Amino acid sequence: MYRTIQLVLVGLLAAVLGLSALSRRFPQVAWLRVFRYDAPRLSPQQRATLRQRSNIHAGIELILMGIVLPLLYVAGTVMFFNNFSRAATTVVCAGSAFCIGLGVAAIWRNRRS
């Protein structure tokens, strides 16, 4: 029963995507216009603002990744009853510093422009 429902839903999705592609191919057909999706056009100013925000968000994500990386290493090591090794700790700290540095650089570069 579950498999049948899956197949029906995938078939419907494929049909809608196919009709959407046909609506772009044949814009003169009136009944296909229902399936056409035109993305809103953004002005260059709006695109620049969106790009700037996404760069800041990426920088914040990199900084958070750099903070969480050592915590995950410690949690994983303790949870699996392993010993801390000097090489692994060095690699994790270097990776963390690299992520934080990239995040700060991305935010700093974005704020300057």
Secondary structure by P-SEA (a helix, b strand, c coil): caaaaaaaaaaaaaaaaaaaaaaaaccccccccccccccccccaaaaaaaaaaaaaaaaaaaaaaaaaaaaaaaaaaaaacccccaaaaaaaaaaaaaaaaaaaaaaaaaaac
